[in-house]
């Protein structure tokens, strides 16, 4: 009968996992401060709160997943370039989603407002190339649109339906191995009877 040898010191994967590369937020933050300027042109793309959130979100999703690169430095550069490329968009989308969630029902029901002005014999010649308005008008026509509740909530639902954070975290997929099974050979010992 063959028994697999269980060795707690035997590596489970060929490469390190995210939590082995970054044992704490402080290690991640140190690398962020050192490397992000190299991949983003010297501009730190995220606020402190979103840097922290990025680390813990990556930890939650990819913590025990092996990195795709054998070279740990290359993995770190790849990770930071994803943050530099998609982090600012994620940060802005999160802010927009917060403001959308905070809209009142009155704000949701409010539609577009259209104003049409007409001037008879204006003292200035209107230009077809400019967007400037005439200083004198003779009459005005205003249209105020109001959305139905169903239309307003459908628009809100469509805008909130896509989660910016999930979209952001999916950008990191190429940094981690897609094959998370045992990558090291299992050694069996057979006892002679």
Secondary structure, 3 states (H helix, E strand, C coil): CEEECCCCCCCCCCCCEHHHHCCCHHHHHHHHHHHHHHHHCCCCCCCHHHHHHHHHHHHHHHCCCEECCCCHHHHHHHHHHHHHHHHHHHHHHHHHHHHHHCCCHHHHHEEEEEEEEECCCCCCCCCCCCCCCCCCCCEEEEEEEECCHHHHHHHHHHHHHCCHHHHHHHCCHHHECCCCCCCCCCCEEECCC
